[in-house]
Every structure is written in structure tokens, then in C-alpha cells.
């Protein structure tokens, strides 16, 4: 074979090889394109195809569907949004408390602090404790239930305020609540505690838990009546928080406006008893007179040797606006009501 023929055959072979490589490259590219298209289709359908919603900006009203956080107002209301907020002592003309006394005058409608002295000082609440006892009775009890007085309920320190019950006496919770708030009976408080909490210790746990829930950061209870205990204390501001909460229970103000209450109950032997109990609040009995155009709507007194004479009061002025006034630690009852009047005379200004 001549050299020219060999060159011709080699050239033809090379051309055929180039054509095969080009064809194979085209086939490979086509295959890769098909695989990519298939992968894209799979991802498309996994994500929902055409049903996928377009991206939208973050919206708190969409993420938190509640009555507190809304599209119009994305901020939650603060704990103190409806409270009178005391920052420091605030004096008032013609109001003079002794050095060791504390007091407050608060305009509930305008959330205004009108007078403040020692609002966050630790004080002994005495029977003002019974505001909390009453609230728990109203919150968790059935007022028509019958409660049987136990020996523990009447075994209290000598000289404490009692209604005169003995073990075995039967009363309704409603009657005990009246005895608690009108006459400030410590035996009634003890019976309520056992009924609501199962025991005094169980009830005290409920008292401290509810106080914490109300924001009472300076309060610690050890009993349901307020008899003296160094670990049983509160502050004037915490008393305000408790009394303000008590106003949510209509029965509380209905009872604390009563000048007296007649309790009729049954002894263990079936004997019927009847006792007239006089209110401890001198405004209600007429022993003290509030300033002109001031209406006393209720509240709670408290007296022990260490607590002094104390009064937490709800009242309203001539225009029906509500106020809470608190005086702690007065040396006598006469001074207590004089000091309270010095506060109340300012609510019609």
C-alpha cells in the first residue's frame, strides 16, 4: 500500500472519531439537561407548585393573635397601667402623721397619688389582714355552704376579738364572712381558713400566693386574722393593691358598709343562737363623722398593740369619684379618725 493511501485512511479514521466524540458530547449534554430538569420539577412539586404563597413581611398581629397584642397596638399593657404608682413620699397641707406612721390618699379614677408617707414601709396589718381572707372566701367558697366551728377556731390568744362561737356551732360561709368583715371576728377568720384552705397552713399558702399575684412585693402572711406575729407584715401600698382587688367582689363592699349584723346560728345540740355584732368602723356606727360630701363605702379596720390603730378605706366624693385612703399606726382611735378626715377633706377640692 502506497504512503498516500495510508494517509487517506488515517484521515478518514480521525474524522470518524471526531464525529463520534462530538455526538457523544451532545448526548451527554442532553442527558445532563434532562436530569437537571427532572430535579427542578421534583423540588417544585415538593414545595407545593403554584400553590406556594408569596413571601410577606413580618407582622406581629399575624404571629400573635391575642387581645393584648394587635396590629393596631403591638405593645402589651403594663402591669401598672390601671394603678396609682407611688414614687416617693408626697406631703399634703393640713395632713400630719406622726414620725412612725404611714398613710396614703389615692384617686382611683385619675390614678393620682395625692398623699404618700412610707408607702413601702413594712407595717403590721392587724385585722386589715381580713381583706385577703375575705377575698379568698369569695373567690373559692360557696356562700351557702355550712361550716362547723372547731376547737382550733376558738382557741386564740387571750383578749382577741371573737364572736363567741364554741366548737360544734354551725354557720354558713356567708354568715362567717359578715362576722369577719363587720365585727372583725378572729374565730370567724380561723373557721373560714379551715373551710377554704383545708387547714390554716394551707390557707396561708393561698394568701401569700394571691398576694404575690396582685403584685404585693412587701407582704408575708402567717395567719388569716392578723394577730401579732413578727413574720406577718405588709406595706401601705400592698394594702392598697389588696383593697383595690377586693372592690371587684360586690359582696365585699355590701358587707363593709353595714353598721351592724345579727348572726343567727345553730349549736351542736340544736339550740338556736342570735348575736348582734357592731361594726368596728366608727364611720359606720356614727362615732366618727366624715367630712362634708364624703361618702364612706367600706373598708377594714385593724388594731393591735404593735400595729396601733389602722384603717383602710374606700370612699367617694360629691361627684361619685372613688378614693382609697389608708392610715397606719395611730396611737388612739380618736387620732386615727382625725387623721383620716384630714385626708378625706381633700377629695372634693
C-alpha positions in Angstrom: 0.0 0.0 0.0 1.3 3.3 -1.0 2.1 6.1 1.5 -0.6 8.3 0.1 -3.3 5.7 0.6 -2.3 5.2 4.2 -2.5 8.9 4.9 -6.0 8.9 3.3 -7.2 6.1 5.5 -5.8 7.7 8.7 -7.5 11.0 7.9 -10.9 9.2 7.4 -10.5 7.3 10.7 -9.7 10.6 12.5 -12.7 12.3 11.0 -15.0 9.4 12.1 -13.6 9.5 15.7 -14.1 13.3 15.9 -17.7 12.8 14.8 -18.3 10.1 17.4 -16.8 12.4 20.1 -19.0 15.3 19.1 -22.1 13.0 19.0 -21.3 11.6 22.5 -20.7 15.1 23.9 -24.0 16.3 22.6 -25.8 13.2 24.1 -24.1 13.8 27.4 -25.1 17.4 27.5 -28.7 16.4 26.6 -28.7 13.8 29.4 -27.4 16.4 31.9 -30.1 18.9 30.9 -32.8 16.2 31.3 -31.6 15.3 34.8 -31.5 19.0 35.8 -35.0 19.5 34.5 -36.3 16.5 36.4 -34.6 17.6 39.6 -36.2 21.0 39.3 -39.6 19.5 38.8 -39.3 17.4 41.9 -38.3 20.4 44.0 -41.2 22.4 42.5 -43.8 19.9 43.5 -42.3 19.3 46.9 -42.7 23.0 47.7 -46.3 23.0 46.6 -46.1 24.0 43.0 -48.1 27.0 42.1 -49.9 27.0 45.4 -46.9 28.4 47.3 -47.8 31.8 48.8 -45.5 34.7 48.1 -43.2 35.9 50.8 -44.8 38.6 53.1 -43.1 40.9 55.6 -43.2 40.0 59.3 -46.4 41.2 61.1 -46.7 40.8 64.9 -50.5 40.8 64.6 -50.3 37.8 62.4 -47.8 35.9 64.6 -49.6 36.7 67.9 -53.3 36.5 67.6 -54.4 37.8 71.0 -56.5 40.5 72.6 -53.3 42.1 74.1 -51.1 42.2 71.1 -52.9 43.6 68.0 -52.0 45.1 64.7 -53.1 48.5 65.9 -51.2 48.3 69.2 -48.3 45.8 69.2 -47.4 46.6 72.9 -48.9 44.7 75.8 -50.4 46.7 78.6 -48.1 47.1 81.6 -48.9 45.6 85.0 -49.4 49.1 86.5 -51.5 50.6 83.6 -54.5 51.0 85.9 -52.7 51.5 89.2 -51.8 54.6 91.2 -48.0 54.5 91.1 -46.2 55.8 94.2 -42.7 57.0 93.6 -41.8 58.8 96.8 -43.3 60.5 99.8 -45.8 63.2 98.8 -46.9 65.7 101.6 -50.2 67.5 101.7 -51.2 70.6 103.6 -53.1 70.0 106.8 -52.2 66.3 106.8 -49.8 65.4 109.6 -48.9 61.9 110.6 -46.6 61.1 113.4 -43.0 60.1 112.6 -43.7 56.4 113.0 -46.9 56.5 111.0 -47.7 55.7 107.3 -50.5 56.7 105.0 -51.9 57.1 101.5 -54.6 59.0 99.7 -55.2 57.8 96.1 -57.6 59.0 93.4 -58.7 55.8 91.8 -60.4 57.4 88.8 -57.5 59.5 87.7 -54.8 57.1 89.1 -53.4 60.0 91.0 -51.3 59.9 94.2 -52.5 62.7 96.4 -50.6 61.9 99.6 -48.0 59.4 100.5 -45.9 58.7 103.6 -44.0 55.5 104.0 -45.9 53.7 101.3 -43.4 50.9 101.1 -42.5 50.7 104.8 -43.1 47.3 106.5 -46.0 47.5 108.8 -48.1 45.1 110.9 -51.6 44.9 109.3 -53.5 43.6 112.3 -57.1 42.9 111.1 -56.6 44.6 107.8 -55.4 41.1 107.0 -59.0 40.1 106.8 -59.3 41.8 103.4 -57.3 39.0 101.9 -59.2 36.4 104.0 -62.5 37.7 102.7 -61.3 37.8 99.0 -60.3 34.1 99.1 -63.6 33.2 100.7 -65.4 35.0 97.9 -63.1 33.6 95.2 -63.1 30.0 96.2 -66.0 29.4 98.6 -69.8 28.7 98.2 -71.5 31.2 100.5 -74.4 28.9 101.2 -72.2 26.0 102.5 -72.4 25.1 106.2 -69.2 25.4 108.2 -68.8 23.7 111.6 -66.7 25.6 114.2 -63.8 23.5 115.6 -62.0 23.9 118.9 -58.9 25.2 117.0 -61.0 28.0 115.6 -61.8 29.3 119.1 -58.5 28.6 120.8 -56.9 32.0 120.1 -54.8 34.4 122.2 -56.5 35.9 125.2 -58.2 39.2 124.5 -58.6 38.8 120.8 -61.7 39.9 119.1 -64.1 37.0 118.8 -67.8 36.5 118.0 -68.3 34.0 120.9 -68.6 30.8 118.9 -67.9 27.4 120.5 -66.9 24.1 118.9 -69.8 22.5 117.1 -71.6 25.7 116.1 -72.9 25.6 112.6 -73.0 28.7 110.3 -72.9 29.4 106.6 -69.9 30.8 104.9 -71.9 33.9 104.2 -72.6 34.4 107.9 -68.9 33.9 108.8 -68.0 36.4 106.1 -70.3 39.0 107.7 -68.8 38.2 111.1 -65.3 38.6 109.6 -65.8 42.0 107.9 -68.4 43.7 110.2 -67.2 42.7 113.6 -63.7 41.5 112.7 -64.1 38.2 114.4 -60.9 36.2 114.7 -62.8 33.0 115.3 -64.7 33.6 112.0 -61.4 34.1 110.2 -60.0 30.9 111.6 -63.1 28.9 110.5 -63.0 30.4 107.0 -59.4 29.5 106.7 -60.0 25.8 107.5 -63.0 25.7 105.2 -61.3 27.3 102.2 -57.7 26.0 102.7 -58.3 22.7 104.4 -56.1 23.9 107.2 -54.7 27.2 108.5 -51.3 26.5 106.9 -52.9 25.6 103.6 -54.9 28.8 103.7 -51.9 30.9 104.5 -50.2 29.5 101.4 -53.1 30.6 99.4 -52.9 34.1 101.0 -49.3 34.5 100.1 -49.8 33.2 96.6 -52.7 35.6 95.9 -50.7 38.5 97.4 -47.8 37.8 95.0 -50.3 37.6 92.1 -51.6 41.0 92.9 -48.0 42.4 93.0 -47.7 42.7 96.8 -43.9 42.5 97.0 -43.7 43.6 100.6 -46.3 41.3 102.1 -46.0 38.0 104.0 -48.9 36.3 105.9 -48.7 33.7 108.7 -52.4 33.7 109.7 -55.8 34.6 108.4 -56.8 37.2 111.1 -53.8 39.4 111.8 -53.0 38.5 115.3 -49.4 39.6 116.1 -46.6 37.7 114.5 -43.3 39.3 113.6 -43.3 37.4 110.2 -46.8 38.7 109.4 -46.4 42.0 107.7 -47.3 44.2 104.7 -46.9 47.7 103.4 -49.5 50.5 102.9 -49.1 50.2 99.1 -49.8 46.5 99.3 -52.9 47.2 101.3 -54.0 49.5 98.5 -53.4 46.7 96.0 -55.5 44.2 98.1 -58.3 46.6 98.8 -58.5 47.6 95.1 -58.8 44.0 94.2 -61.5 43.4 96.9 -63.6 46.0 95.1 -64.1 43.5 92.3 -66.3 41.5 94.7 -69.6 43.3 95.2 -70.3 41.3 98.4 -67.2 42.9 100.0 -68.4 46.5 99.8 -72.0 45.5 100.6 -70.9 43.9 103.8 -68.3 46.5 104.8 -70.9 49.3 104.6 -73.1 47.6 107.4 -73.1 49.3 110.8 -74.1 46.1 112.5 -75.0 42.5 111.8 -77.2 40.0 113.6 -75.9 36.4 113.2 -78.3 33.5 113.9 -76.7 30.1 114.0 -77.2 26.6 115.5 -75.3 25.0 118.4 -74.3 21.4 118.2 -77.2 20.4 120.5 -79.7 22.1 118.1 -80.1 25.3 120.2 -80.6 28.4 118.1 -78.4 31.4 118.9 -78.6 35.0 117.9 -75.9 37.6 118.4 -75.8 41.3 117.4 -72.4 42.4 116.2 -71.5 46.1 115.9 -69.1 47.3 113.1 -65.6 48.2 114.1 -65.6 51.1 111.7 -66.6 54.3 113.6 -67.8 56.0 110.5 -70.4 53.3 110.1 -71.5 53.4 113.8 -71.7 57.2 113.9 -68.9 57.5 116.4 -66.9 59.4 113.8 -68.2 61.7 111.1 -66.5 62.0 107.6 -66.1 65.5 106.0 -69.0 67.1 104.2 -69.9 65.5 100.9 -67.7 62.4 101.5 -69.4 59.0 101.5 -67.7 56.1 103.1 -68.2 53.0 101.0 -66.4 50.5 103.3 -63.0 49.2 104.1 -61.3 47.5 107.1 -60.0 48.4 110.5 -57.1 46.9 112.3 -55.8 47.2 115.9 -53.1 45.5 117.9 -50.7 46.9 120.4 -47.8 46.8 118.0 -49.7 47.7 114.8 -51.5 50.6 116.5 -54.9 51.8 115.2 -55.2 51.3 111.4 -57.9 52.0 108.8 -58.0 51.3 105.0 -61.0 53.0 103.5 -62.9 53.2 100.2 -64.9 56.4 99.8 -66.3 58.7 97.2 -66.6 62.5 96.8 -69.6 64.6 95.9 -69.2 63.7 92.2 -69.1 60.0 92.8 -65.3 59.6 92.2 -63.7 56.8 94.2 -60.7 57.2 96.5 -58.7 54.9 98.7 -57.2 56.3 102.0 -55.0 54.5 104.4 -53.7 55.5 107.9 -51.5 53.1 109.8 -50.2 53.2 113.4 -52.3 55.9 115.1 -51.8 55.9 118.8 -55.6 56.1 119.5 -58.8 55.6 117.7 -59.7 59.3 118.1 -56.5 60.3 116.4 -57.0 57.7 113.7 -60.3 59.3 112.6 -58.9 62.8 112.9 -56.0 61.9 110.6 -58.3 60.1 108.2 -60.6 63.1 108.0 -57.5 65.3 107.3 -57.0 63.1 104.2 -60.7 62.9 103.1 -61.3 66.6 103.3 -59.1 67.0 100.2 -61.1 64.8 97.8 -63.7 67.4 97.0 -61.0 70.1 96.2 
